[in-house]
Amino acid sequence: MFVFLVTLAGITLLQSARVVTKGVTPEILNNGTSLDIKDDDIAHFTCTSRGEPRPLVRWEREGIAVKDKDEGIAILSKSNDSIEESHLFIAVSGNGRRGKYICVASNDEGVAKQSFNIKRETDELSIIDVAAICISVGLALFFVCAIGFLLRRGANKIKQSKRRHRARTISQSSSSCQENGALITDLSLDKLTNESRNGTRHSKTFTTSV
């Protein structure tokens, strides 16, 4: 009976130990915020998370880790039992530091994320907008150059065609003139021959009459 009670107590302790050692998935307690910050002001975001074991908190922007040593960035952390609190300070100096910042809390049980945003100024363009404008301008210049090249090529072909047509016309005209000249020459020779024959006849007639 004693052995049975000891065994039962041991099993209970093991189950309790398993329950105690079982982790808790990270959870971010505060909601994401969106701030409208002017240049030369400081943006402050707070990310509070809890879990078991206590989550590790890091910050990201566009898939790149944001560190305390980065220019214009300061990160302060505070821990309390199973709660991890992280404060992100950003010195806003333009749209280069505006955008979406993501708080990532992780432990052995999983990962939790929450996004915080600094609104962009409307009078400045984002990197994506600048890239889109550059691509559009490049495509427009390409099409303009292509159209200009095709038009110039077509104009050159038209000029060559006109030159060939003119050369053919001149050649045909020269051939026609040569044929007409030869015909006129033949007619002139025939006329002179006829006149010569008529003159000879007249001279014979005159001699006979005398």
KEKE-464313 format. One record per atom (N, C-alpha, C): x, y, z; residue in one letter. Coordinates in steps of 0.02 Angstrom, whole numbers, padded with zeros to 5 digits, always signed. Atoms other than C-alpha are relative to their C-alpha. Layout:
# KEKE-464313
XYZa
...
***
This chain:
# KEKE-464313
+00042-00060+00000m
+00000+00000+00000m
+00043+00063+00000m
-00045-00057-00003f
+00141+00118+00043f
+00034+00011-00068f
-00033-00005+00066v
+00229+00079-00120v
-00048+00029-00052v
+00050-00026+00047f
+00069+00114-00215f
-00009+00075+00008f
+00009-00072-00013l
+00049+00284-00132l
+00061+00040-00024l
-00061-00034+00022v
+00230+00330-00170v
+00001+00006-00077v
+00002+00000+00073t
+00209+00281-00351t
-00050+00051-00026t
+00051-00047+00021l
+00049+00382-00367l
+00023+00072+00011l
-00026-00068-00014a
+00133+00534-00288a
+00053+00019-00052a
-00051-00015+00050g
+00278+00519-00408g
-00030+00017-00067g
+00033-00014+00064i
+00164+00512-00559i
-00032+00069+00001i
+00032-00066-00007t
+00070+00665-00495t
+00052+00056-00006t
-00054-00051+00003l
+00233+00761-00473l
+00026+00008-00071l
-00024-00004+00069l
+00290+00717-00648l
-00049+00038-00045l
+00050-00036+00039q
+00126+00776-00723q
+00001+00074+00016q
-00003-00071-00020s
+00139+00937-00622s
+00060+00033-00031s
-00061-00028+00029a
+00316+00962-00683a
-00010+00013-00074a
+00013-00010+00071r
+00259+00938-00862r
-00044+00061-00012r
+00044-00058+00008v
+00121+01066-00838v
+00038+00065+00011v
-00038-00060-00016v
+00243+01189-00762v
+00049+00017-00056v
-00050-00012+00052t
+00373+01166-00898t
-00031+00013-00068t
+00032-00012+00065k
+00246+01180-01038k
+00000+00075-00015k
-00006-00070+00018g
+00274+01343-01130g
-00066+00031-00021g
+00058-00038+00022v
+00152+01480-01180v
+00021+00041-00062v
-00014-00036+00063t
+00146+01553-01355t
+00003+00075+00013t
-00005-00073-00011p
+00201+01737-01363p
-00064+00036-00020p
+00059-00041+00014e
+00065+01868-01362e
+00020+00074+00008e
-00013-00072-00004i
+00081+02054-01399i
-00062+00034+00028i
+00057-00025-00038l
-00030+02149-01278l
-00028+00065-00028l
+00024-00065+00025n
-00041+02320-01361n
-00012-00003-00075n
+00017-00003+00071n
-00116+02361-01532n
+00050+00044-00037n
-00043-00041+00042g
-00020+02435-01676g
-00027+00071-00006g
+00020-00070+00007t
-00023+02623-01698t
+00030+00030-00063t
-00024-00036+00059s
+00001+02743-01843s
+00007+00074+00019s
-00015-00068-00022l
+00084+02911-01808l
+00014+00045-00059l
-00015-00052+00050d
+00093+03070-01909d
+00053+00046+00030d
-00056-00034-00031i
+00265+03137-01865i
+00033+00048-00050i
-00035-00049+00042k
+00347+03294-01935k
+00075-00013+00002k
-00073+00006+00000d
+00529+03304-01981d
+00030+00030+00062d
-00037-00021-00060d
+00652+03325-01837d
-00037-00014+00064d
+00034+00022-00061d
+00527+03249-01714d
+00017-00073+00014d
-00015+00068-00022i
+00541+03085-01619i
-00064-00041+00000i
+00055+00048-00003a
+00424+02938-01648a
+00016-00052+00052a
-00010+00048-00054h
+00400+02821-01500h
-00053-00055-00004h
+00044+00058+00001f
+00326+02646-01511f
+00017-00045+00059f
-00008+00046-00056t
+00299+02526-01366t
-00031-00068-00019t
+00023+00068+00015c
+00284+02338-01392c
+00006-00042+00064c
+00001+00040-00062t
+00232+02236-01238t
-00023-00070-00017t
+00016+00070+00016s
+00232+02047-01253s
+00008-00044+00062s
-00007+00049-00054r
+00213+01898-01137r
-00002-00071-00028r
-00001+00070+00020g
+00239+01712-01148g
+00043-00040+00048g
-00040+00043-00043e
+00326+01565-01068e
+00039-00049-00044e
-00042-00049-00037p
+00473+01568-01077p
-00009+00072-00026p
+00009-00070+00018r
+00483+01758-01084r
+00025+00012-00071r
-00019-00009+00070p
+00486+01810-01267p
+00059+00048-00009p
-00051-00048+00023l
+00630+01894-01353l
-00033+00046-00051l
+00033-00049+00043v
+00577+02054-01441v
+00052+00033-00044v
-00043-00036+00047r
+00657+02127-01596r
-00044+00042-00046r
+00036-00045+00046w
+00608+02261-01722w
+00026-00011-00070w
-00019+00006+00071e
+00607+02249-01913e
-00033+00056-00040e
+00029-00048+00048r
+00575+02367-02057r
+00017-00024-00070r
-00008+00025+00068e
+00548+02302-02234e
+00044-00062-00002e
-00037+00063-00003g
+00619+02133-02183g
+00071+00006+00026g
-00068-00011-00025i
+00780+02210-02111i
-00004+00016+00074i
+00000-00010-00073a
+00820+02206-01925a
+00019+00072+00016a
-00014-00068-00025v
+00817+02375-01837v
+00037-00008+00066v
-00041+00009-00060k
+00955+02388-01706k
+00010+00066+00036k
-00010-00059-00042d
+00994+02507-01566d
+00057+00044-00025d
-00058-00038+00023k
+01157+02558-01648k
-00011+00034-00068k
+00015-00032+00065d
+01074+02611-01812d
-00007+00075+00010d
+00004-00073-00003e
+01079+02796-01853e
-00073+00022+00010e
+00067-00027-00013g
+00929+02889-01781g
-00046-00048+00035g
+00041+00052-00032i
+00869+02733-01687i
+00024-00010+00072i
-00016+00019-00069a
+00861+02697-01500a
-00052-00051+00023a
+00045+00053-00025i
+00788+02539-01420i
+00015-00012+00074i
-00006+00013-00071l
+00756+02518-01234l
-00046-00059+00018l
+00039+00059-00018s
+00697+02353-01159s
-00009-00004+00076s
+00015+00009-00070k
+00617+02311-00992k
-00034-00068+00010k
+00026+00068-00011s
+00582+02136-00925s
-00032-00005+00069s
+00035+00011-00063n
+00462+02079-00788n
-00033-00068-00003n
+00025+00068-00002d
+00434+01893-00756d
-00009-00026-00072d
+00013+00027+00067s
+00350+01830-00916s
-00017+00054-00051s
+00017-00056+00044i
+00326+02003-00991i
+00064+00034-00023i
-00056-00036+00031e
+00449+02087-01109e
-00027+00063-00032e
+00023-00065+00026e
+00428+02271-01149e
+00057+00034-00037e
-00051-00031+00042s
+00523+02357-01290s
-00025+00067-00025s
+00016-00068+00022h
+00525+02543-01331h
+00045+00018-00059h
-00037-00020+00060l
+00577+02601-01505l
-00008+00075-00010l
-00001-00072+00012f
+00628+02783-01531f
+00032+00013-00068f
-00024-00013+00068i
+00651+02849-01708i
+00004+00076-00010i
-00008-00070+00017a
+00722+03019-01754a
-00019+00009-00073a
+00026-00006+00068v
+00618+03063-01907v
+00034+00059-00035v
-00034-00052+00039s
+00718+03159-02036s
-00020-00001-00073s
+00023+00005+00069g
+00620+03121-02194g
-00035-00066-00011g
+00036+00062+00016n
+00526+02984-02282n
+00044-00061+00002n
-00045+00057-00005g
+00681+02876-02273g
-00008-00038+00065g
+00011+00033-00064r
+00637+02839-02091r
-00074-00008+00016r
+00071+00013-00009r
+00450+02837-02113r
-00017-00068-00030r
+00021+00064+00026g
+00353+02681-02151g
-00023-00046+00056g
+00027+00050-00047k
+00304+02519-02063k
+00057-00033+00038k
-00046+00035-00045y
+00401+02451-01914y
-00038-00057+00033y
+00033+00060-00025i
+00361+02276-01852i
+00035-00024+00063i
-00025+00029-00062c
+00381+02212-01675c
-00009-00076-00004c
+00001+00073+00005v
+00425+02026-01672v
+00017-00029+00069v
-00011+00034-00064a
+00406+01927-01509a
+00003-00075-00012a
-00008+00071+00014s
+00469+01748-01511s
+00030-00037+00060s
-00030+00046-00047n
+00507+01604-01396n
-00003-00071-00030n
-00002+00068+00026d
+00518+01414-01412d
-00069-00024-00022d
+00067+00022+00016e
+00329+01402-01429e
-00029+00033-00063e
+00027-00033+00060g
+00303+01522-01575g
+00022+00072-00007g
-00017-00069+00016v
+00309+01698-01644v
-00064+00041-00005v
+00056-00048+00006a
+00193+01849-01631a
+00028+00065-00029a
-00021-00061+00033k
+00202+02008-01735k
-00053+00054+00007k
+00044-00058-00001q
+00128+02182-01725q
+00034+00056-00038q
-00029-00053+00041s
+00153+02326-01847s
-00017+00069+00027s
+00007-00070-00020f
+00177+02510-01808f
+00022+00042-00060f
-00011-00037+00062n
+00177+02644-01942n
+00012+00074+00013n
-00010-00073+00002i
+00246+02819-01968i
-00024+00023-00069i
+00030-00021+00064k
+00142+02904-02102k
+00051+00041-00040k
-00044-00037+00045r
+00233+02972-02252r
-00029+00068-00016r
+00021-00066+00022e
+00227+03153-02303e
-00026-00004-00072e
+00030+00003+00066t
+00117+03182-02455t
+00042+00035-00053t
-00039-00037+00049d
+00240+03301-02537d
+00065-00035-00019d
-00060+00038+00016e
+00378+03170-02542e
-00020-00068-00028e
+00014+00064+00032l
+00385+03012-02644l
+00039-00055+00034l
-00034+00057-00028s
+00426+02842-02578s
+00049-00030-00051s
-00048+00033+00045i
+00564+02733-02651i
-00036-00037-00056i
+00039+00037+00051i
+00433+02628-02740i
-00028+00048-00051i
+00027-00050+00046d
+00353+02784-02814d
+00054+00026-00047d
-00056-00024+00042v
+00521+02849-02875v
+00020-00052-00051v
-00019+00054+00047a
+00564+02680-02951a
-00052-00008-00055a
+00053+00006+00050a
+00394+02671-03038a
+00004+00058-00050a
-00006-00058+00045i
+00418+02847-03109i
+00059-00009-00047i
-00059+00010+00041c
+00593+02806-03170c
-00012-00053-00054c
+00015+00053+00049i
+00532+02646-03254i
-00047+00026-00054i
+00047-00028+00049s
+00388+02740-03337s
+00035+00047-00048s
-00037-00047+00043v
+00503+02877-03401v
+00046-00038-00048v
-00044+00040+00043g
+00627+02747-03465g
-00037-00034-00057g
+00041+00032+00053l
+00491+02652-03559l
-00024+00051-00051l
+00024-00052+00046a
+00423+02814-03632a
+00056+00021-00047a
-00057-00018+00042l
+00597+02864-03694l
+00017-00055-00050l
-00014+00057+00045f
+00623+02690-03767f
-00048+00000-00059f
+00049+00001+00054f
+00460+02697-03865f
+00008+00060-00046f
-00011-00059+00041v
+00496+02874-03924v
+00059-00011-00047v
-00059+00013+00042c
+00669+02823-03985c
-00016-00053-00054c
+00017+00052+00048a
+00599+02666-04068a
-00044+00028-00056a
+00044-00030+00051i
+00462+02766-04158i
+00040+00046-00045i
-00042-00044+00041g
+00589+02896-04213g
+00045-00038-00048g
-00042+00041+00043f
+00704+02761-04280f
-00039-00029-00058f
+00041+00029+00053l
+00563+02678-04377l
-00021+00054-00050l
+00020-00054+00046l
+00504+02845-04448l
+00059+00020-00044l
-00059-00019+00039r
+00680+02890-04502r
+00017-00053-00052r
-00014+00054+00048r
+00705+02720-04581r
-00051+00000-00057r
+00051-00004+00053g
+00539+02736-04673g
+00012+00057-00047g
-00014-00058+00043a
+00586+02910-04735a
+00058-00015-00047a
-00057+00017+00043n
+00753+02845-04800n
-00021-00047-00056n
+00024+00046+00052k
+00665+02704-04892k
-00040+00037-00053k
+00039-00039+00047i
+00544+02827-04970i
+00046+00041-00046i
-00048-00039+00040k
+00690+02938-05027k
+00035-00045-00051k
-00032+00046+00046q
+00779+02788-05101q
-00046-00021-00056q
+00048+00020+00052s
+00621+02735-05192s
-00010+00056-00050s
+00008-00057+00046k
+00599+02911-05263k
+00061+00007-00045k
-00061-00005+00040r
+00780+02914-05320r
+00001-00053-00055r
+00002+00054+00050r
+00761+02746-05407r
-00051+00015-00055r
+00051-00017+00049h
+00600+02803-05490h
+00023+00056-00046h
-00026-00055+00040r
+00682+02964-05547r
+00053-00024-00049r
-00053+00027+00043a
+00833+02869-05615a
-00031-00039-00058a
+00033+00037+00053r
+00717+02753-05711r
-00032+00046-00050r
+00032-00048+00045t
+00620+02900-05782t
+00050+00033-00045t
-00052-00032+00040i
+00780+02986-05836i
+00028-00048-00052i
-00027+00050+00047s
+00844+02825-05915s
-00049-00012-00057s
+00050+00009+00053q
+00681+02799-06007q
-00003+00060-00046q
+00001-00061+00041s
+00682+02980-06066s
+00060+00003-00047s
-00060+00000+00042s
+00860+02963-06128s
-00007-00049-00058s
+00010+00050+00053s
+00816+02806-06224s
-00048+00025-00052s
+00050-00027+00046s
+00665+02891-06300s
+00031+00054-00044s
-00032-00053+00039c
+00769+03042-06352c
+00048-00029-00052c
-00045+00030+00048q
+00899+02931-06432q
-00037-00031-00058q
+00040+00029+00054e
+00766+02837-06529e
-00028+00054-00046e
+00027-00055+00041n
+00685+03000-06586n
+00054+00033-00042n
-00055-00030+00037g
+00856+03070-06634g
+00019-00042-00060g
-00017+00045+00055a
+00895+02918-06736a
-00052+00003-00055a
+00053-00003+00050l
+00725+02928-06821l
+00004+00065-00040l
-00006-00065+00035i
+00749+03113-06860i
+00059-00002-00048i
-00059+00005+00043t
+00922+03076-06930t
-00015-00040-00063t
+00017+00041+00058d
+00854+02940-07041d
-00045+00038-00048d
+00045-00040+00043l
+00715+03055-07104l
+00039+00054-00037l
-00040-00054+00032s
+00842+03195-07138s
+00041-00029-00057s
-00041+00031+00052l
+00953+03076-07235l
-00043-00018-00061l
+00044+00017+00055d
+00805+03015-07336d
-00019+00062-00039d
+00020-00062+00033k
+00753+03194-07374k
+00057+00027-00044k
-00057-00024+00038l
+00928+03244-07428l
+00011-00044-00061l
-00009+00045+00058t
+00939+03091-07539t
-00051+00014-00054t
+00052-00015+00048n
+00773+03131-07620n
+00013+00066-00036n
-00014-00066+00030e
+00822+03314-07647e
+00058-00007-00050e
-00057+00009+00045s
+00987+03258-07723s
-00022-00034-00065s
+00024+00034+00059r
+00897+03143-07841r
-00040+00047-00043r
+00041-00048+00037n
+00774+03278-07891n
+00043+00052-00035n
-00045-00049+00030g
+00916+03401-07923g
+00035-00029-00061g
-00034+00032+00057t
+01002+03279-08036t
-00047-00005-00059t
+00049+00005+00054r
+00843+03253-08134r
-00011+00069-00033r
+00012-00067+00027h
+00817+03441-08154h
+00059+00021-00045h
-00060-00020+00039s
+00995+03465-08217s
+00001-00037-00067s
+00002+00037+00062k
+00973+03329-08346k
-00052+00029-00047k
+00054-00028+00041t
+00812+03404-08408t
+00022+00065-00030t
-00024-00064+00024f
+00893+03575-08424f
+00050-00010-00055f
-00050+00012+00051t
+01037+03505-08524t
-00031-00023-00065t
+00033+00024+00061t
+00923+03418-08644t
-00036+00055-00035t
+00036-00055+00031s
+00822+03573-08676s
+00046+00045-00037s
-00047-00043+00034v
+00973+03676-08723v
+00024-00033-00063v
***
